[in-house]
Amino acid sequence: MEYHVLLFLHILSTILWAGGAIVLGFFVVPSILDAGPAGGAVMAGVVKRRLPILLSIAGTVAILTGLRLYMMRFVASWVVTPQGLALTIGGILGLGAWVLGVFIQRPLAQQLGVLGASIAASGAPPTPAQAAELKALRDRMRRVARLTSWHLLGAATLMAVHRLAATFSG
């Protein structure tokens, strides 16, 4: 029973997390960043609707349930089978995406928000130093969002084909 509940929660949370993060990373974040100052209003709308919180919770549930599912199946000889390798590499990619999101993307988004609010509160255009910092933060956010999306796309692909990989183990 535990296995089935965990599997259901893992699949559901992963669909929410990976789907949302992939769309954000490849389409929404680059569009927001390309929009310049107007993008701040769009990002504020995304935050107001609590999408970052939903994705963080879904990602954490996906990671925790995935770790438990992996522990339930773990046997050293299984890890080196095609199915075991697919799940192991997929799990590492998913964990990497979670670390990127929690420890790099979230602080970057907060820094962008603080800087944007500071510029808006001044009522003046950004100073050259603020403009340079804003550009650097936006460029980093674009790269990290894309990298996180690639991690999740790889993880989702490997998880989706892991049973097919089992057919190669004889």
VOTORZA-116885 format. One record per residue (C-alpha): residue in one letter; z, y, x. Coordinates in Angstrom, 1 decimal. Example, Ala and Ser with C-alpha at 12.3 -4.5 7.8 and 13.67 -1.06 7.14 Angstrom:
# VOTORZA-116885
<node><resn>A</resn><z>7.8</z><y>-4.5</y><x>12.3</x></node>
<node><resn>S</resn><z>7.1</z><y>-1.1</y><x>13.7</x></node>
# end
This chain:
# VOTORZA-116885
<node><resn>M</resn><z>0.0</z><y>0.0</y><x>0.0</x></node>
<node><resn>E</resn><z>0.9</z><y>2.4</y><x>2.8</x></node>
<node><resn>Y</resn><z>-2.5</z><y>1.9</y><x>4.4</x></node>
<node><resn>H</resn><z>-4.4</z><y>2.8</y><x>1.2</x></node>
<node><resn>V</resn><z>-2.3</z><y>5.9</y><x>0.5</x></node>
<node><resn>L</resn><z>-2.7</z><y>7.1</y><x>4.1</x></node>
<node><resn>L</resn><z>-6.5</z><y>6.4</y><x>4.0</x></node>
<node><resn>F</resn><z>-6.9</z><y>8.3</y><x>0.8</x></node>
<node><resn>L</resn><z>-4.9</z><y>11.3</y><x>2.1</x></node>
<node><resn>H</resn><z>-6.8</z><y>11.1</y><x>5.4</x></node>
<node><resn>I</resn><z>-10.2</z><y>11.1</y><x>3.9</x></node>
<node><resn>L</resn><z>-9.4</z><y>13.8</y><x>1.3</x></node>
<node><resn>S</resn><z>-7.7</z><y>16.2</y><x>3.8</x></node>
<node><resn>T</resn><z>-10.5</z><y>15.6</y><x>6.4</x></node>
<node><resn>I</resn><z>-13.2</z><y>16.5</y><x>3.8</x></node>
<node><resn>L</resn><z>-11.4</z><y>19.8</y><x>3.1</x></node>
<node><resn>W</resn><z>-10.6</z><y>20.6</y><x>6.7</x></node>
<node><resn>A</resn><z>-13.8</z><y>19.5</y><x>8.4</x></node>
<node><resn>G</resn><z>-16.1</z><y>20.7</y><x>5.6</x></node>
<node><resn>G</resn><z>-14.4</z><y>24.1</y><x>5.5</x></node>
<node><resn>A</resn><z>-14.1</z><y>24.6</y><x>9.2</x></node>
<node><resn>I</resn><z>-17.7</z><y>23.5</y><x>9.9</x></node>
<node><resn>V</resn><z>-19.1</z><y>26.0</y><x>7.3</x></node>
<node><resn>L</resn><z>-16.8</z><y>28.7</y><x>8.6</x></node>
<node><resn>G</resn><z>-17.7</z><y>28.0</y><x>12.2</x></node>
<node><resn>F</resn><z>-21.4</z><y>27.8</y><x>11.9</x></node>
<node><resn>F</resn><z>-22.1</z><y>30.3</y><x>9.1</x></node>
<node><resn>V</resn><z>-19.2</z><y>32.4</y><x>7.8</x></node>
<node><resn>V</resn><z>-17.5</z><y>33.5</y><x>11.0</x></node>
<node><resn>P</resn><z>-20.8</z><y>34.5</y><x>12.8</x></node>
<node><resn>S</resn><z>-21.8</z><y>36.4</y><x>9.6</x></node>
<node><resn>I</resn><z>-18.5</z><y>38.2</y><x>9.4</x></node>
<node><resn>L</resn><z>-18.7</z><y>39.1</y><x>13.1</x></node>
<node><resn>D</resn><z>-22.3</z><y>40.2</y><x>12.8</x></node>
<node><resn>A</resn><z>-21.3</z><y>42.5</y><x>10.0</x></node>
<node><resn>G</resn><z>-19.2</z><y>44.7</y><x>12.2</x></node>
<node><resn>P</resn><z>-16.5</z><y>46.8</y><x>10.5</x></node>
<node><resn>A</resn><z>-17.7</z><y>45.6</y><x>7.1</x></node>
<node><resn>G</resn><z>-16.9</z><y>42.0</y><x>8.1</x></node>
<node><resn>G</resn><z>-13.2</z><y>42.9</y><x>8.2</x></node>
<node><resn>A</resn><z>-13.2</z><y>43.3</y><x>4.4</x></node>
<node><resn>V</resn><z>-14.8</z><y>39.9</y><x>4.0</x></node>
<node><resn>M</resn><z>-12.4</z><y>38.3</y><x>6.4</x></node>
<node><resn>A</resn><z>-9.5</z><y>40.0</y><x>4.5</x></node>
<node><resn>G</resn><z>-10.9</z><y>38.4</y><x>1.3</x></node>
<node><resn>V</resn><z>-11.0</z><y>34.9</y><x>2.9</x></node>
<node><resn>V</resn><z>-7.4</z><y>35.4</y><x>4.1</x></node>
<node><resn>K</resn><z>-6.3</z><y>36.7</y><x>0.7</x></node>
<node><resn>R</resn><z>-7.5</z><y>33.5</y><x>-0.9</x></node>
<node><resn>R</resn><z>-5.5</z><y>31.6</y><x>1.7</x></node>
<node><resn>L</resn><z>-8.3</z><y>29.6</y><x>3.1</x></node>
<node><resn>P</resn><z>-6.9</z><y>29.6</y><x>6.7</x></node>
<node><resn>I</resn><z>-3.6</z><y>28.2</y><x>5.3</x></node>
<node><resn>L</resn><z>-5.4</z><y>25.5</y><x>3.3</x></node>
<node><resn>L</resn><z>-7.5</z><y>24.5</y><x>6.3</x></node>
<node><resn>S</resn><z>-4.4</z><y>24.4</y><x>8.5</x></node>
<node><resn>I</resn><z>-2.5</z><y>22.2</y><x>6.1</x></node>
<node><resn>A</resn><z>-5.5</z><y>19.9</y><x>5.5</x></node>
<node><resn>G</resn><z>-6.0</z><y>19.6</y><x>9.3</x></node>
<node><resn>T</resn><z>-2.4</z><y>18.8</y><x>9.9</x></node>
<node><resn>V</resn><z>-2.4</z><y>16.1</y><x>7.2</x></node>
<node><resn>A</resn><z>-5.7</z><y>14.7</y><x>8.5</x></node>
<node><resn>I</resn><z>-4.2</z><y>14.5</y><x>12.1</x></node>
<node><resn>L</resn><z>-0.9</z><y>13.0</y><x>11.0</x></node>
<node><resn>T</resn><z>-2.4</z><y>10.4</y><x>8.6</x></node>
<node><resn>G</resn><z>-5.1</z><y>9.6</y><x>11.2</x></node>
<node><resn>L</resn><z>-2.5</z><y>9.0</y><x>13.9</x></node>
<node><resn>R</resn><z>-0.5</z><y>6.7</y><x>11.6</x></node>
<node><resn>L</resn><z>-3.7</z><y>4.8</y><x>10.6</x></node>
<node><resn>Y</resn><z>-4.6</z><y>4.4</y><x>14.2</x></node>
<node><resn>M</resn><z>-1.2</z><y>3.1</y><x>15.1</x></node>
<node><resn>M</resn><z>-1.5</z><y>0.5</y><x>12.3</x></node>
<node><resn>R</resn><z>-4.7</z><y>-0.8</y><x>13.8</x></node>
<node><resn>F</resn><z>-4.0</z><y>-0.4</y><x>17.5</x></node>
<node><resn>V</resn><z>-4.3</z><y>-3.4</y><x>19.7</x></node>
<node><resn>A</resn><z>-5.4</z><y>-2.8</y><x>23.3</x></node>
<node><resn>S</resn><z>-8.3</z><y>-5.2</y><x>23.0</x></node>
<node><resn>W</resn><z>-9.6</z><y>-3.5</y><x>19.8</x></node>
<node><resn>V</resn><z>-9.8</z><y>0.0</y><x>21.5</x></node>
<node><resn>V</resn><z>-12.7</z><y>-1.1</y><x>23.7</x></node>
<node><resn>T</resn><z>-14.8</z><y>-2.6</y><x>20.8</x></node>
<node><resn>P</resn><z>-17.6</z><y>-0.4</y><x>19.4</x></node>
<node><resn>Q</resn><z>-15.5</z><y>0.2</y><x>16.3</x></node>
<node><resn>G</resn><z>-12.4</z><y>1.0</y><x>18.3</x></node>
<node><resn>L</resn><z>-14.3</z><y>3.3</y><x>20.6</x></node>
<node><resn>A</resn><z>-15.8</z><y>5.2</y><x>17.6</x></node>
<node><resn>L</resn><z>-12.4</z><y>5.7</y><x>16.0</x></node>
<node><resn>T</resn><z>-10.7</z><y>6.6</y><x>19.3</x></node>
<node><resn>I</resn><z>-13.3</z><y>9.2</y><x>20.4</x></node>
<node><resn>G</resn><z>-13.5</z><y>10.5</y><x>16.8</x></node>
<node><resn>G</resn><z>-9.7</z><y>10.9</y><x>16.8</x></node>
<node><resn>I</resn><z>-9.7</z><y>12.7</y><x>20.1</x></node>
<node><resn>L</resn><z>-12.4</z><y>15.1</y><x>18.9</x></node>
<node><resn>G</resn><z>-10.4</z><y>15.7</y><x>15.7</x></node>
<node><resn>L</resn><z>-7.2</z><y>16.3</y><x>17.6</x></node>
<node><resn>G</resn><z>-9.1</z><y>18.7</y><x>19.9</x></node>
<node><resn>A</resn><z>-10.4</z><y>20.6</y><x>16.9</x></node>
<node><resn>W</resn><z>-6.9</z><y>20.9</y><x>15.6</x></node>
<node><resn>V</resn><z>-5.6</z><y>22.2</y><x>18.9</x></node>
<node><resn>L</resn><z>-8.4</z><y>24.7</y><x>19.1</x></node>
<node><resn>G</resn><z>-7.7</z><y>25.9</y><x>15.6</x></node>
<node><resn>V</resn><z>-4.0</z><y>26.2</y><x>15.8</x></node>
<node><resn>F</resn><z>-3.5</z><y>27.4</y><x>19.4</x></node>
<node><resn>I</resn><z>-6.7</z><y>29.5</y><x>20.0</x></node>
<node><resn>Q</resn><z>-8.4</z><y>30.4</y><x>16.7</x></node>
<node><resn>R</resn><z>-5.3</z><y>31.4</y><x>14.8</x></node>
<node><resn>P</resn><z>-4.0</z><y>33.7</y><x>17.5</x></node>
<node><resn>L</resn><z>-7.5</z><y>35.2</y><x>18.0</x></node>
<node><resn>A</resn><z>-7.8</z><y>35.9</y><x>14.3</x></node>
<node><resn>Q</resn><z>-4.4</z><y>37.6</y><x>14.3</x></node>
<node><resn>Q</resn><z>-5.3</z><y>39.7</y><x>17.3</x></node>
<node><resn>L</resn><z>-8.6</z><y>40.7</y><x>15.6</x></node>
<node><resn>G</resn><z>-6.6</z><y>41.6</y><x>12.5</x></node>
<node><resn>V</resn><z>-4.1</z><y>43.7</y><x>14.3</x></node>
<node><resn>L</resn><z>-6.8</z><y>45.5</y><x>16.3</x></node>
<node><resn>G</resn><z>-8.9</z><y>46.1</y><x>13.3</x></node>
<node><resn>A</resn><z>-5.9</z><y>47.5</y><x>11.3</x></node>
<node><resn>S</resn><z>-5.0</z><y>49.8</y><x>14.2</x></node>
<node><resn>I</resn><z>-8.6</z><y>51.1</y><x>14.4</x></node>
<node><resn>A</resn><z>-8.7</z><y>51.6</y><x>10.6</x></node>
<node><resn>A</resn><z>-5.3</z><y>53.3</y><x>10.5</x></node>
<node><resn>S</resn><z>-6.4</z><y>55.8</y><x>13.2</x></node>
<node><resn>G</resn><z>-9.2</z><y>57.0</y><x>10.9</x></node>
<node><resn>A</resn><z>-11.4</z><y>57.5</y><x>13.9</x></node>
<node><resn>P</resn><z>-14.0</z><y>55.3</y><x>15.5</x></node>
<node><resn>P</resn><z>-12.7</z><y>52.8</y><x>18.1</x></node>
<node><resn>T</resn><z>-12.0</z><y>54.1</y><x>21.6</x></node>
<node><resn>P</resn><z>-14.2</z><y>52.7</y><x>24.3</x></node>
<node><resn>A</resn><z>-11.3</z><y>50.4</y><x>25.3</x></node>
<node><resn>Q</resn><z>-10.8</z><y>49.3</y><x>21.7</x></node>
<node><resn>A</resn><z>-14.5</z><y>48.7</y><x>21.3</x></node>
<node><resn>A</resn><z>-14.6</z><y>46.6</y><x>24.4</x></node>
<node><resn>E</resn><z>-11.5</z><y>44.6</y><x>23.4</x></node>
<node><resn>L</resn><z>-13.0</z><y>44.1</y><x>19.9</x></node>
<node><resn>K</resn><z>-16.3</z><y>42.8</y><x>21.3</x></node>
<node><resn>A</resn><z>-14.5</z><y>40.4</y><x>23.7</x></node>
<node><resn>L</resn><z>-12.3</z><y>39.0</y><x>20.9</x></node>
<node><resn>R</resn><z>-15.3</z><y>38.6</y><x>18.5</x></node>
<node><resn>D</resn><z>-17.3</z><y>36.9</y><x>21.2</x></node>
<node><resn>R</resn><z>-14.5</z><y>34.5</y><x>22.0</x></node>
<node><resn>M</resn><z>-13.9</z><y>33.8</y><x>18.2</x></node>
<node><resn>R</resn><z>-17.6</z><y>33.0</y><x>17.8</x></node>
<node><resn>R</resn><z>-17.5</z><y>30.5</y><x>20.7</x></node>
<node><resn>V</resn><z>-14.3</z><y>28.9</y><x>19.6</x></node>
<node><resn>A</resn><z>-15.3</z><y>28.6</y><x>16.0</x></node>
<node><resn>R</resn><z>-18.6</z><y>27.0</y><x>17.0</x></node>
<node><resn>L</resn><z>-16.8</z><y>24.6</y><x>19.4</x></node>
<node><resn>T</resn><z>-14.3</z><y>23.6</y><x>16.8</x></node>
<node><resn>S</resn><z>-17.1</z><y>22.9</y><x>14.4</x></node>
<node><resn>W</resn><z>-18.9</z><y>20.7</y><x>16.9</x></node>
<node><resn>H</resn><z>-15.7</z><y>18.8</y><x>17.5</x></node>
<node><resn>L</resn><z>-15.2</z><y>18.2</y><x>13.8</x></node>
<node><resn>L</resn><z>-18.9</z><y>17.3</y><x>13.2</x></node>
<node><resn>G</resn><z>-18.7</z><y>14.7</y><x>16.0</x></node>
<node><resn>A</resn><z>-15.4</z><y>13.3</y><x>14.7</x></node>
<node><resn>A</resn><z>-16.7</z><y>13.1</y><x>11.1</x></node>
<node><resn>T</resn><z>-19.8</z><y>11.4</y><x>12.3</x></node>
<node><resn>L</resn><z>-17.9</z><y>8.8</y><x>14.3</x></node>
<node><resn>M</resn><z>-15.4</z><y>8.1</y><x>11.5</x></node>
<node><resn>A</resn><z>-18.3</z><y>7.7</y><x>9.1</x></node>
<node><resn>V</resn><z>-20.1</z><y>5.2</y><x>11.2</x></node>
<node><resn>H</resn><z>-17.2</z><y>3.2</y><x>12.6</x></node>
<node><resn>R</resn><z>-17.8</z><y>0.3</y><x>10.3</x></node>
<node><resn>L</resn><z>-21.4</z><y>0.2</y><x>11.3</x></node>
<node><resn>A</resn><z>-20.2</z><y>0.1</y><x>14.9</x></node>
<node><resn>A</resn><z>-18.2</z><y>-3.0</y><x>14.1</x></node>
<node><resn>T</resn><z>-21.4</z><y>-4.9</y><x>13.4</x></node>
<node><resn>F</resn><z>-22.3</z><y>-4.4</y><x>17.1</x></node>
<node><resn>S</resn><z>-19.2</z><y>-6.2</y><x>18.3</x></node>
<node><resn>G</resn><z>-20.6</z><y>-9.5</y><x>17.1</x></node>
# end
